[in-house]
Amino acid sequence: MLSFATDVPALLLRLDPNPYHHGTLGAARSLGRAGIEVHALLGSRGPVGRSRFLHRVHTPPRTATGRPGGPDRSTAHGALSDAALERLLLDVSARIGRPAVLVPLDDHGAIATARLAPRLAGRYLLPAVDPGLPARLADKAELGAVCDGAGVAHPTTVLPGSAREAGRAAAALGLPAVAKWSRPWLLPPGLRSTALVRTETEAARLFARTREAGSALLLQRRLPDSAGADWFFHGYAADGGRFLTGGAGRKDRSWPPHTGLTAVGSRLPNPPVEQAAARLAAALDYRGILDLDFRFDPATGVPHLVDFNPRPGAQFRLFTDGAGLDVVRAQHLHLTGRAVPGAPPGRGPGRPHDGTGRVYVVENYALLSALLGPHPSGSAGEGGGASGTGPERGPVARGPVERAWFAADDPLPGFAMAAGWLTRCLVKGVRPSCPGERLRARAAKAVRGRAVAPPRPTAAGAARTASPASLPSPAPGAESPAPVQPAPNPQPTPHPQPTPHTERRNPCTTS
């Protein structure tokens, strides 16, 4: 049974203005149901503010860009400065009246509070992570070197220096290629952190928005879509990167398809993913909550780390065990000096608790994925290799289903989300697309299918960041090779359907 220090409150910190962040609601419910007084400092109140488990919502002043900050309190790109955040956190601490466990729920908050930790001592309880480590891990341009040092595979990545280089690099990597902004927490509203570019022109056009984005554009070799290829790992690590709790899960549906956030996920054991997470945390001496995204390469059966989030992922409640322990509760227990039940003695997350088979559904995104996304090749609970249960064969029993928004003991956020989501879809969905957008869509359709053969897969475990000059030039008129047929389990099966360019957002998408 979990024994919490209920006299120590918690402050949830989310600076991102997205009002529909279900991870914040999950954290409020998780701690509130444990009898902990939960405060929230939110960039946007939204439906989350309706939760009965929130004791008080603190809202910072806003800048002209729509981000939290206020006059003279933000950076050139609209993000809240460290000095402004420090003043804000100290002000909230005075209102709370006693030290609180601080739980950042976005990259900006995790990065800034790690740097501010020495100045927040005595007011907030935070993991003793190296102050500069979260910023290094959240920066997509640094991730390849981090993986290289830990012996974890990472897709080939290029940092182009010009729009022309961006186009050439995308073609050399193989179209479609993945485009990412290195510091997504600096992005203005309307610019997605990750997109698929199908042509050299799209890559060049995206590079031209570098100044607006506030950070460098990365181009990455896209590992093929395949059934059960996308996985994630959530954990809470103590000294030496030793996990006190953690586990692997499979992304069954996402929105936007294949590149977006989890719409439906299943908790399933996957030793290659768990071992990679353990190696990474130990090599970095990481402390605190982490959320790792992996994609299996169907040619090698090796999981590649594609994202490192130094804070809880929005779907962290998927990793709740039979005792009710999740990563947010583990942090509160650990930082208040309480025992974390079932913590394994080794460096890995240990054998999965009875949370195996658990399913997590984000209702709004699951609906979009079901209506507009591709039909999944497998269903939750089907086992076998990388697309199921690692070395274990056969199906895994389906566990309990948790919904992100609707809960019988906290119904108002779900109703508020449904009303706001429907209104958003109706208002934005009736707007006719402009002629320029229609022309761009026709141009993209005309060039679709002229994909360039991707480079040969690198050896398992190799992660590299290349310059455009080092990449092979695409052969004019070269035909795409036939899909690579996977070896027997645990390698996933390639998905035959292409993924659309995700910069063109559905009117109902909010993040």
Disulfide bonds with the S-S distance in Angstrom:
Cys425-Cys508 1.91
